[in-house]
Amino acid sequence: MTTPVLPEGGPTPAATARDADTLRVAFVGEVDHGKSTLLGRLLLDTGSVTTDRLEVPVADGGLAFLLDGLTEERADLFTLDTASAVLETGSRRYVLIDVPGHAELLVNMATGASRAEAAVIVVDCRERAAEQTRRHMRVLAMMGVTAVVCAITKMDLADWAEAEFHTAARQVAALADEIGLTLVAAVPVSAMTGDNVTAPGTRLPWYAGRPLLDTLADLTPWGDGGAPLRVEAQDVVEGRVLARVLSGELRTGDRLVAPGEDARTALRIERFGEPPQESAATGDNIGLVLSGPPCAPGTLLAPPDRRPLRGDRWRVRVLCTAEDGFAEGARCTLRRAGADLTGRIARVERHWDSARRAPAATDRGPVRFSEVAELTVLLDRPADGDDVRVCAPLGRFMLTDGSVRILGLGIVDEIAGEDRR
């Protein structure tokens, strides 16, 4: 069963899945491989968008503009817009994120990937996975987005040829295996005719699998169910801490500790407009009554026996999105959930083309646009953090020069150095 697709941030339907049941899915791929048309078909065929929303007829490519006309959303930390929409099925809420395929819009692509928990890789069955697709797949893996489905598109233009599908699917599967992505399924589709997008295609009798929409149910974010509890305090109002659960599950009675402070007990968990809750899950915004004094906004709370890492020497990987790049020795700020961490780029360990494998050799030269770099960042003071594979909200960040200039998007690989906890 499907219910209407809504622009993200728009009116909330009466029966809405909790944020914890939401999966953010980025649609990535080469320019003109059919990504926007596929998203438009998903919106149209779920019955959420009526044909009168189409400014251009479907036969003339109108599906490609449907999502653009619904909404543009500003990301939590980042300043660049990406188009997105919400689709709800009987069991899950999906945020579909349209990621641009143009090379010059790499920062938009990385921004979209940084907000996603899973992805659909869109590949034209005739052209296969070209350089930009390989780059997107590597960026997904770097950002910790490892659960993917591949949509092999434009099957109608290949006369529904089984051989074309299998050749493209094998290529993507080999790439996914090399990069470390979990390819759940490869699905042949035609966004123009709608075959195999939300319902089985009548022109694909040789395909025994499920339509694309059904395969999304098999996408499971990395670390789902096993992430440690992380709670970020955002404000204090009338003795209640307004907080967001970044990962894990919080239950009434849990003990929580912040750096340099005594442990507190979670006495009551509240959600706006609802009775007190026994628990809260990843993504929930809550009111929290704690024992002891309230904690300051920005405080990161965690279980005493499973604290985040803490130190001032961070080993990170960054996708450079600055046209003039950056170099060793530069001052920098790591912007992430709840905090801006200042420091300097102490060392460039190596850097390479983001569409290629990492080289073995060290290279401490300037980092150029679209390259991935391994860096050692020395913070001005120790800070808490997590490896991106442990807690994505604390393991992802935006790198700036300390002002408004964005240097890139990155992840945390290792935290060491002085711990003054």
DRENDO-1510 file (C-alpha; in Angstrom, 1 decimal, always signed):
<recs>
REC; n; res; u; v; w
REC; 1; MET; +0.0; +0.0; +0.0 .
REC; 2; THR; +1.2; +3.5; -0.7 .
REC; 3; THR; +0.1; +6.8; +0.6 .
REC; 4; PRO; +0.7; +10.2; -0.8 .
REC; 5; VAL; +4.2; +11.6; -1.5 .
REC; 6; LEU; +4.7; +14.9; +0.2 .
REC; 7; PRO; +7.5; +17.5; -0.1 .
REC; 8; GLU; +9.8; +17.0; +2.9 .
REC; 9; GLY; +8.9; +19.7; +5.4 .
REC; 10; GLY; +5.3; +19.9; +4.1 .
REC; 11; PRO; +2.0; +19.1; +5.8 .
REC; 12; THR; +2.2; +15.9; +7.9 .
REC; 13; PRO; -0.3; +13.2; +7.1 .
REC; 14; ALA; -2.5; +11.9; +10.0 .
REC; 15; ALA; -0.6; +8.6; +10.2 .
REC; 16; THR; +3.0; +9.3; +9.8 .
REC; 17; ALA; +5.8; +6.9; +10.5 .
REC; 18; ARG; +8.2; +8.0; +13.3 .
REC; 19; ASP; +11.5; +9.4; +12.3 .
REC; 20; ALA; +13.1; +6.2; +13.5 .
REC; 21; ASP; +11.2; +4.4; +10.8 .
REC; 22; THR; +12.5; +6.8; +8.1 .
REC; 23; LEU; +15.1; +5.8; +5.5 .
REC; 24; ARG; +16.8; +8.5; +3.5 .
REC; 25; VAL; +17.7; +7.3; +0.1 .
REC; 26; ALA; +20.0; +9.2; -2.3 .
REC; 27; PHE; +19.5; +8.7; -6.0 .
REC; 28; VAL; +23.0; +9.0; -7.7 .
REC; 29; GLY; +24.3; +8.5; -11.2 .
REC; 30; GLU; +25.7; +10.0; -14.3 .
REC; 31; VAL; +24.0; +12.9; -16.1 .
REC; 32; ASP; +21.3; +11.8; -18.5 .
REC; 33; HIS; +21.1; +8.2; -17.2 .
REC; 34; GLY; +17.5; +8.8; -16.2 .
REC; 35; LYS; +17.7; +9.6; -12.5 .
REC; 36; SER; +15.3; +12.5; -12.3 .
REC; 37; THR; +12.8; +10.7; -14.7 .
REC; 38; LEU; +12.9; +7.7; -12.4 .
REC; 39; LEU; +12.2; +9.8; -9.4 .
REC; 40; GLY; +9.3; +11.4; -11.2 .
REC; 41; ARG; +7.9; +8.0; -12.2 .
REC; 42; LEU; +8.0; +6.9; -8.5 .
REC; 43; LEU; +6.1; +10.0; -7.5 .
REC; 44; LEU; +3.5; +9.7; -10.3 .
REC; 45; ASP; +2.9; +5.9; -10.1 .
REC; 46; THR; +2.4; +5.9; -6.3 .
REC; 47; GLY; -0.6; +8.1; -7.0 .
REC; 48; SER; +0.8; +10.9; -4.9 .
REC; 49; VAL; +1.2; +13.4; -7.7 .
REC; 50; THR; -1.5; +13.9; -10.2 .
REC; 51; THR; -0.7; +14.5; -13.9 .
REC; 52; ASP; -1.9; +18.1; -13.7 .
REC; 53; ARG; +1.4; +18.8; -11.8 .
REC; 54; LEU; +3.3; +18.0; -14.9 .
REC; 55; GLU; +4.2; +21.2; -16.7 .
REC; 56; VAL; +5.6; +19.2; -19.6 .
REC; 57; PRO; +3.9; +16.0; -21.0 .
REC; 58; VAL; +5.5; +12.7; -19.9 .
REC; 59; ALA; +6.3; +11.9; -23.6 .
REC; 60; ASP; +8.3; +15.1; -23.8 .
REC; 61; GLY; +10.3; +14.3; -20.6 .
REC; 62; GLY; +8.1; +16.0; -18.1 .
REC; 63; LEU; +8.8; +13.4; -15.4 .
REC; 64; ALA; +12.4; +14.7; -15.1 .
REC; 65; PHE; +11.1; +18.0; -13.7 .
REC; 66; LEU; +8.5; +16.8; -11.4 .
REC; 67; LEU; +10.6; +16.6; -8.2 .
REC; 68; ASP; +12.3; +20.0; -8.9 .
REC; 69; GLY; +8.8; +21.5; -8.9 .
REC; 70; LEU; +7.8; +20.1; -5.5 .
REC; 71; THR; +10.5; +21.3; -3.1 .
REC; 72; GLU; +14.0; +22.3; -2.4 .
REC; 73; GLU; +15.3; +21.7; +1.1 .
REC; 74; ARG; +18.2; +23.2; +3.1 .
REC; 75; ALA; +20.3; +20.6; +4.7 .
REC; 76; ASP; +20.9; +20.5; +8.5 .
REC; 77; LEU; +24.4; +21.8; +8.5 .
REC; 78; PHE; +25.2; +22.6; +4.9 .
REC; 79; THR; +24.1; +25.6; +2.9 .
REC; 80; LEU; +23.5; +24.0; -0.5 .
REC; 81; ASP; +20.0; +22.9; -1.6 .
REC; 82; THR; +19.1; +19.5; -2.8 .
REC; 83; ALA; +15.6; +18.4; -4.1 .
REC; 84; SER; +13.8; +15.8; -2.0 .
REC; 85; ALA; +10.4; +14.4; -1.3 .
REC; 86; VAL; +8.8; +11.9; +1.1 .
REC; 87; LEU; +7.1; +8.7; +0.1 .
REC; 88; GLU; +5.4; +6.5; +2.7 .
REC; 89; THR; +4.5; +2.9; +2.3 .
REC; 90; GLY; +2.7; +0.7; +4.8 .
REC; 91; SER; +6.0; -0.1; +6.6 .
REC; 92; ARG; +8.4; +2.7; +6.1 .
REC; 93; ARG; +8.8; +6.3; +5.3 .
REC; 94; TYR; +11.3; +7.2; +2.5 .
REC; 95; VAL; +13.0; +10.5; +1.9 .
REC; 96; LEU; +14.0; +10.4; -1.7 .
REC; 97; ILE; +17.0; +12.7; -2.3 .
REC; 98; ASP; +17.8; +13.8; -5.9 .
REC; 99; VAL; +21.6; +14.1; -6.2 .
REC; 100; PRO; +23.0; +16.1; -9.1 .
REC; 101; GLY; +25.2; +14.2; -11.5 .
REC; 102; HIS; +27.2; +17.0; -13.0 .
REC; 103; ALA; +30.9; +16.9; -12.0 .
REC; 104; GLU; +30.9; +20.6; -11.2 .
REC; 105; LEU; +28.2; +20.0; -8.7 .
REC; 106; LEU; +30.2; +17.5; -6.7 .
REC; 107; VAL; +29.6; +19.4; -3.4 .
REC; 108; ASN; +25.8; +19.0; -3.9 .
REC; 109; MET; +26.3; +15.3; -4.6 .
REC; 110; ALA; +28.4; +14.8; -1.5 .
REC; 111; THR; +25.9; +16.9; +0.5 .
REC; 112; GLY; +23.0; +14.6; -0.6 .
REC; 113; ALA; +25.1; +11.5; +0.2 .
REC; 114; SER; +26.0; +12.8; +3.6 .
REC; 115; ARG; +22.3; +13.0; +4.5 .
REC; 116; ALA; +21.5; +9.5; +3.2 .
REC; 117; GLU; +21.5; +6.1; +4.8 .
REC; 118; ALA; +21.1; +4.1; +1.6 .
REC; 119; ALA; +21.2; +4.8; -2.1 .
REC; 120; VAL; +19.9; +3.9; -5.5 .
REC; 121; ILE; +22.6; +3.8; -8.2 .
REC; 122; VAL; +21.0; +4.7; -11.6 .
REC; 123; VAL; +22.8; +3.3; -14.7 .
REC; 124; ASP; +21.8; +3.6; -18.3 .
REC; 125; CYS; +21.7; +0.0; -19.7 .
REC; 126; ARG; +23.4; +1.1; -22.9 .
REC; 127; GLU; +26.2; +3.3; -21.4 .
REC; 128; ARG; +27.0; +1.3; -18.2 .
REC; 129; ALA; +28.7; +2.8; -15.2 .
REC; 130; ALA; +31.0; +5.6; -16.4 .
REC; 131; GLU; +33.5; +7.7; -14.4 .
REC; 132; GLN; +31.0; +9.9; -12.6 .
REC; 133; THR; +29.1; +6.8; -11.4 .
REC; 134; ARG; +32.3; +5.3; -10.1 .
REC; 135; ARG; +33.0; +8.5; -8.3 .
REC; 136; HIS; +29.6; +8.6; -6.8 .
REC; 137; MET; +29.9; +5.0; -5.6 .
REC; 138; ARG; +33.2; +5.8; -3.9 .
REC; 139; VAL; +31.8; +8.9; -2.2 .
REC; 140; LEU; +28.9; +6.9; -0.9 .
REC; 141; ALA; +31.2; +4.3; +0.6 .
REC; 142; MET; +33.4; +7.0; +2.1 .
REC; 143; MET; +30.3; +8.7; +3.7 .
REC; 144; GLY; +29.3; +5.4; +5.3 .
REC; 145; VAL; +26.4; +4.8; +2.9 .
REC; 146; THR; +27.0; +1.1; +2.0 .
REC; 147; ALA; +23.5; -0.3; +1.4 .
REC; 148; VAL; +22.6; +0.2; -2.3 .
REC; 149; VAL; +20.2; -0.9; -5.0 .
REC; 150; CYS; +21.1; -0.5; -8.7 .
REC; 151; ALA; +18.4; +0.6; -11.2 .
REC; 152; ILE; +19.3; -0.3; -14.7 .
REC; 153; THR; +17.4; +2.2; -16.7 .
REC; 154; LYS; +16.2; +2.9; -20.3 .
REC; 155; MET; +15.4; -0.8; -20.9 .
REC; 156; ASP; +12.8; +0.4; -23.5 .
REC; 157; LEU; +15.6; +1.9; -25.6 .
REC; 158; ALA; +17.5; -1.4; -25.6 .
REC; 159; ASP; +14.4; -3.3; -26.8 .
REC; 160; TRP; +14.1; -4.9; -23.3 .
REC; 161; ALA; +17.2; -7.0; -24.0 .
REC; 162; GLU; +18.1; -9.3; -21.2 .
REC; 163; ALA; +21.8; -9.3; -22.2 .
REC; 164; GLU; +22.1; -5.6; -21.9 .
REC; 165; PHE; +20.7; -5.7; -18.3 .
REC; 166; HIS; +23.0; -8.5; -17.2 .
REC; 167; THR; +26.1; -6.9; -18.7 .
REC; 168; ALA; +25.4; -3.6; -16.9 .
REC; 169; ALA; +24.4; -5.4; -13.6 .
REC; 170; ARG; +27.6; -7.4; -13.6 .
REC; 171; GLN; +29.7; -4.3; -14.1 .
REC; 172; VAL; +28.0; -2.5; -11.2 .
REC; 173; ALA; +28.2; -5.6; -8.9 .
REC; 174; ALA; +32.0; -5.9; -9.6 .
REC; 175; LEU; +32.4; -2.2; -8.7 .
REC; 176; ALA; +30.3; -2.5; -5.6 .
REC; 177; ASP; +32.4; -5.4; -4.4 .
REC; 178; GLU; +35.7; -3.6; -5.1 .
REC; 179; ILE; +34.5; -0.5; -3.3 .
REC; 180; GLY; +32.8; -2.2; -0.3 .
REC; 181; LEU; +29.2; -1.5; -1.0 .
REC; 182; THR; +26.4; -4.0; -0.3 .
REC; 183; LEU; +24.5; -4.3; -3.5 .
REC; 184; VAL; +21.0; -5.6; -2.5 .
REC; 185; ALA; +19.7; -6.0; -6.0 .
REC; 186; ALA; +19.9; -4.8; -9.6 .
REC; 187; VAL; +16.6; -4.1; -11.2 .
REC; 188; PRO; +15.8; -3.5; -14.9 .
REC; 189; VAL; +13.4; -0.5; -15.3 .
REC; 190; SER; +12.0; +1.9; -17.8 .
REC; 191; ALA; +11.0; +5.2; -16.2 .
REC; 192; MET; +9.3; +6.4; -19.4 .
REC; 193; THR; +6.9; +3.4; -19.6 .
REC; 194; GLY; +6.9; +2.7; -15.9 .
REC; 195; ASP; +7.8; -1.0; -16.3 .
REC; 196; ASN; +9.2; -2.5; -13.1 .
REC; 197; VAL; +9.3; +0.8; -11.2 .
REC; 198; THR; +6.4; +0.3; -8.8 .
REC; 199; ALA; +4.8; -2.8; -10.4 .
REC; 200; PRO; +6.1; -5.7; -12.4 .
REC; 201; GLY; +6.9; -4.9; -16.0 .
REC; 202; THR; +4.9; -6.7; -18.7 .
REC; 203; ARG; +7.8; -6.3; -21.2 .
REC; 204; LEU; +10.4; -8.0; -19.0 .
REC; 205; PRO; +9.2; -11.7; -18.8 .
REC; 206; TRP; +12.8; -12.9; -18.3 .
REC; 207; TYR; +13.1; -10.9; -15.0 .
REC; 208; ALA; +12.0; -12.9; -11.9 .
REC; 209; GLY; +12.8; -10.3; -9.3 .
REC; 210; ARG; +10.7; -7.6; -7.7 .
REC; 211; PRO; +10.0; -4.0; -8.9 .
REC; 212; LEU; +12.3; -1.2; -7.7 .
REC; 213; LEU; +10.0; +0.2; -5.1 .
REC; 214; ASP; +9.6; -3.2; -3.4 .
REC; 215; THR; +13.4; -3.8; -3.3 .
REC; 216; LEU; +13.9; -0.6; -1.2 .
REC; 217; ALA; +12.4; -2.4; +1.7 .
REC; 218; ASP; +15.5; -4.6; +1.8 .
REC; 219; LEU; +17.8; -1.6; +2.3 .
REC; 220; THR; +19.3; -1.6; +5.8 .
REC; 221; PRO; +21.6; +1.2; +6.9 .
REC; 222; TRP; +25.0; +0.2; +8.1 .
REC; 223; GLY; +25.0; -0.2; +11.9 .
REC; 224; ASP; +21.2; -0.3; +12.1 .
REC; 225; GLY; +20.3; -1.7; +15.5 .
REC; 226; GLY; +23.8; -1.7; +16.9 .
REC; 227; ALA; +24.8; +1.9; +17.1 .
REC; 228; PRO; +25.8; +3.2; +20.6 .
REC; 229; LEU; +23.5; +5.7; +22.4 .
REC; 230; ARG; +24.4; +9.3; +21.6 .
REC; 231; VAL; +22.1; +12.2; +22.8 .
REC; 232; GLU; +22.8; +15.8; +21.9 .
REC; 233; ALA; +21.5; +18.5; +24.2 .
REC; 234; GLN; +20.2; +21.4; +22.2 .
REC; 235; ASP; +18.5; +23.7; +24.7 .
REC; 236; VAL; +17.1; +23.9; +28.2 .
REC; 237; VAL; +13.5; +25.1; +28.8 .
REC; 238; GLU; +11.9; +25.0; +32.3 .
REC; 239; GLY; +14.3; +22.3; +33.6 .
REC; 240; ARG; +13.8; +20.1; +30.5 .
REC; 241; VAL; +16.6; +19.4; +28.2 .
REC; 242; LEU; +15.5; +19.6; +24.5 .
REC; 243; ALA; +17.6; +17.0; +22.9 .
REC; 244; ARG; +18.0; +14.8; +19.8 .
REC; 245; VAL; +18.9; +11.1; +19.8 .
REC; 246; LEU; +21.7; +10.9; +17.3 .
REC; 247; SER; +22.0; +7.1; +17.5 .
REC; 248; GLY; +20.9; +4.2; +19.6 .
REC; 249; GLU; +17.9; +3.8; +21.9 .
REC; 250; LEU; +17.3; +5.9; +25.1 .
REC; 251; ARG; +15.2; +4.4; +27.9 .
REC; 252; THR; +13.9; +5.9; +31.1 .
REC; 253; GLY; +16.3; +5.1; +33.9 .
REC; 254; ASP; +19.4; +5.0; +31.6 .
REC; 255; ARG; +22.6; +6.6; +33.0 .
REC; 256; LEU; +24.2; +9.2; +30.9 .
REC; 257; VAL; +27.4; +11.1; +31.3 .
REC; 258; ALA; +29.0; +14.1; +29.6 .
REC; 259; PRO; +32.8; +15.0; +29.6 .
REC; 260; GLY; +34.0; +16.3; +32.9 .
REC; 261; GLU; +30.6; +15.9; +34.7 .
REC; 262; ASP; +29.0; +13.3; +37.0 .
REC; 263; ALA; +26.6; +10.8; +35.5 .
REC; 264; ARG; +22.9; +11.7; +35.4 .
REC; 265; THR; +19.8; +9.5; +35.2 .
REC; 266; ALA; +17.1; +9.9; +32.5 .
REC; 267; LEU; +14.0; +10.4; +34.7 .
REC; 268; ARG; +11.4; +11.2; +32.0 .
REC; 269; ILE; +11.3; +11.2; +28.2 .
REC; 270; GLU; +8.7; +13.4; +26.5 .
REC; 271; ARG; +7.6; +13.9; +22.9 .
REC; 272; PHE; +5.7; +17.0; +21.8 .
REC; 273; GLY; +1.9; +16.5; +22.2 .
REC; 274; GLU; +2.3; +12.9; +23.6 .
REC; 275; PRO; +2.3; +11.3; +27.1 .
REC; 276; PRO; +5.8; +10.5; +28.6 .
REC; 277; GLN; +7.6; +7.8; +26.7 .
REC; 278; GLU; +9.5; +4.8; +28.0 .
REC; 279; SER; +12.0; +5.1; +25.2 .
REC; 280; ALA; +13.3; +7.2; +22.3 .
REC; 281; ALA; +15.1; +6.1; +19.2 .
REC; 282; THR; +17.6; +7.4; +16.6 .
REC; 283; GLY; +16.3; +10.7; +15.1 .
REC; 284; ASP; +13.8; +11.4; +17.8 .
REC; 285; ASN; +13.6; +15.0; +19.1 .
REC; 286; ILE; +12.6; +14.8; +22.8 .
REC; 287; GLY; +12.2; +16.7; +26.0 .
REC; 288; LEU; +14.4; +15.0; +28.7 .
REC; 289; VAL; +14.2; +15.4; +32.5 .
REC; 290; LEU; +17.5; +14.5; +34.1 .
REC; 291; SER; +18.7; +14.0; +37.6 .
REC; 292; GLY; +21.2; +16.6; +38.7 .
REC; 293; PRO; +21.8; +20.0; +37.1 .
REC; 294; PRO; +20.7; +20.5; +33.5 .
REC; 295; CYS; +23.4; +20.2; +31.0 .
REC; 296; ALA; +24.4; +23.0; +28.6 .
REC; 297; PRO; +23.3; +23.2; +25.0 .
REC; 298; GLY; +25.8; +21.3; +22.8 .
REC; 299; THR; +26.6; +18.7; +25.5 .
REC; 300; LEU; +26.9; +15.2; +24.2 .
REC; 301; LEU; +25.5; +12.5; +26.5 .
REC; 302; ALA; +26.5; +8.9; +26.3 .
REC; 303; PRO; +26.4; +5.7; +28.5 .
REC; 304; PRO; +29.3; +5.7; +31.1 .
REC; 305; ASP; +30.4; +2.3; +29.7 .
REC; 306; ARG; +30.3; +3.2; +26.0 .
REC; 307; ARG; +31.5; +6.7; +25.6 .
REC; 308; PRO; +32.6; +8.3; +22.4 .
REC; 309; LEU; +36.3; +8.7; +21.5 .
REC; 310; ARG; +38.0; +11.8; +22.8 .
REC; 311; GLY; +41.2; +13.5; +21.7 .
REC; 312; ASP; +42.7; +16.4; +19.9 .
REC; 313; ARG; +44.4; +14.5; +17.0 .
REC; 314; TRP; +41.9; +13.4; +14.5 .
REC; 315; ARG; +42.6; +11.2; +11.4 .
REC; 316; VAL; +40.0; +12.0; +8.8 .
REC; 317; ARG; +39.2; +11.6; +5.1 .
REC; 318; VAL; +37.9; +14.6; +3.2 .
REC; 319; LEU; +36.3; +15.0; -0.3 .
REC; 320; CYS; +37.7; +18.3; -1.5 .
REC; 321; THR; +34.9; +20.5; -3.0 .
REC; 322; ALA; +36.8; +23.8; -3.0 .
REC; 323; GLU; +37.7; +24.8; -6.6 .
REC; 324; ASP; +41.1; +26.1; -5.4 .
REC; 325; GLY; +41.7; +23.2; -3.0 .
REC; 326; PHE; +43.6; +23.4; +0.3 .
REC; 327; ALA; +47.0; +22.6; +1.7 .
REC; 328; GLU; +48.8; +21.4; +4.8 .
REC; 329; GLY; +49.1; +23.9; +7.6 .
REC; 330; ALA; +45.8; +25.7; +6.9 .
REC; 331; ARG; +43.5; +26.7; +9.8 .
REC; 332; CYS; +40.2; +24.8; +9.6 .
REC; 333; THR; +36.8; +24.2; +11.3 .
REC; 334; LEU; +35.1; +20.8; +11.4 .
REC; 335; ARG; +31.3; +21.6; +11.5 .
REC; 336; ARG; +29.1; +18.7; +12.6 .
REC; 337; ALA; +26.1; +17.9; +14.7 .
REC; 338; GLY; +26.0; +20.2; +17.6 .
REC; 339; ALA; +29.5; +21.7; +17.5 .
REC; 340; ASP; +32.1; +23.6; +15.5 .
REC; 341; LEU; +35.6; +22.2; +16.2 .
REC; 342; THR; +38.5; +24.5; +15.3 .
REC; 343; GLY; +42.1; +23.5; +14.6 .
REC; 344; ARG; +44.6; +23.2; +11.7 .
REC; 345; ILE; +45.4; +20.7; +9.0 .
REC; 346; ALA; +48.6; +19.3; +10.6 .
REC; 347; ARG; +49.4; +16.9; +7.8 .
REC; 348; VAL; +48.2; +15.8; +4.4 .
REC; 349; GLU; +49.0; +12.1; +4.4 .
REC; 350; ARG; +48.0; +11.4; +0.7 .
REC; 351; HIS; +45.3; +12.4; -1.8 .
REC; 352; TRP; +43.9; +11.0; -5.0 .
REC; 353; ASP; +41.2; +11.2; -7.7 .
REC; 354; SER; +37.9; +10.4; -6.1 .
REC; 355; ALA; +36.9; +8.1; -9.0 .
REC; 356; ARG; +40.0; +5.9; -8.4 .
REC; 357; ARG; +41.4; +3.6; -5.8 .
REC; 358; ALA; +43.6; +5.1; -3.0 .
REC; 359; PRO; +47.3; +5.0; -3.9 .
REC; 360; ALA; +49.8; +3.4; -1.5 .
REC; 361; ALA; +52.3; +6.3; -1.6 .
REC; 362; THR; +52.3; +9.3; +0.7 .
REC; 363; ASP; +51.7; +12.6; -1.1 .
REC; 364; ARG; +51.8; +15.8; +1.1 .
REC; 365; GLY; +51.2; +18.2; -1.8 .
REC; 366; PRO; +48.1; +20.6; -2.1 .
REC; 367; VAL; +44.8; +18.8; -2.4 .
REC; 368; ARG; +42.8; +19.6; -5.5 .
REC; 369; PHE; +39.1; +19.8; -6.4 .
REC; 370; SER; +37.3; +16.4; -6.4 .
REC; 371; GLU; +40.2; +14.6; -4.8 .
REC; 372; VAL; +39.9; +12.6; -1.6 .
REC; 373; ALA; +42.6; +13.3; +1.0 .
REC; 374; GLU; +43.6; +11.6; +4.2 .
REC; 375; LEU; +44.5; +14.3; +6.8 .
REC; 376; THR; +45.6; +14.6; +10.3 .
REC; 377; VAL; +43.8; +17.5; +12.0 .
REC; 378; LEU; +45.1; +18.9; +15.3 .
REC; 379; LEU; +42.2; +20.5; +17.2 .
REC; 380; ASP; +42.6; +23.4; +19.5 .
REC; 381; ARG; +41.2; +21.4; +22.3 .
REC; 382; PRO; +40.1; +17.7; +22.8 .
REC; 383; ALA; +36.6; +16.9; +21.6 .
REC; 384; ASP; +34.3; +13.9; +21.5 .
REC; 385; GLY; +33.6; +12.0; +18.3 .
REC; 386; ASP; +33.0; +8.7; +16.7 .
REC; 387; ASP; +34.2; +6.7; +13.7 .
REC; 388; VAL; +31.6; +7.2; +11.0 .
REC; 389; ARG; +31.0; +3.4; +11.0 .
REC; 390; VAL; +30.0; +3.6; +14.7 .
REC; 391; CYS; +27.8; +6.8; +14.7 .
REC; 392; ALA; +27.3; +8.6; +11.4 .
REC; 393; PRO; +26.1; +11.9; +12.8 .
REC; 394; LEU; +29.2; +12.3; +14.9 .
REC; 395; GLY; +31.5; +10.8; +12.3 .
REC; 396; ARG; +30.6; +13.1; +9.4 .
REC; 397; PHE; +31.5; +16.8; +9.1 .
REC; 398; MET; +31.9; +19.7; +6.8 .
REC; 399; LEU; +35.4; +21.2; +6.6 .
REC; 400; THR; +35.7; +25.0; +6.3 .
REC; 401; ASP; +38.5; +27.5; +6.5 .
REC; 402; GLY; +36.9; +28.9; +9.6 .
REC; 403; SER; +34.6; +31.4; +7.7 .
REC; 404; VAL; +32.1; +30.6; +5.0 .
REC; 405; ARG; +34.5; +28.9; +2.5 .
REC; 406; ILE; +33.7; +25.2; +2.3 .
REC; 407; LEU; +36.8; +23.0; +1.8 .
REC; 408; GLY; +35.1; +19.7; +1.6 .
REC; 409; LEU; +33.0; +17.0; +3.3 .
REC; 410; GLY; +34.6; +14.4; +5.5 .
REC; 411; ILE; +34.4; +11.5; +7.9 .
REC; 412; VAL; +36.3; +10.5; +11.0 .
REC; 413; ASP; +38.5; +7.5; +10.9 .
REC; 414; GLU; +40.5; +7.7; +14.1 .
REC; 415; ILE; +40.7; +9.9; +17.2 .
REC; 416; ALA; +43.8; +10.1; +19.4 .
REC; 417; GLY; +45.9; +12.5; +21.4 .
REC; 418; GLU; +45.3; +14.2; +24.7 .
REC; 419; ASP; +42.2; +13.3; +26.6 .
REC; 420; ARG; +41.4; +15.7; +29.4 .
REC; 421; ARG; +38.2; +14.0; +30.4 .
</recs>
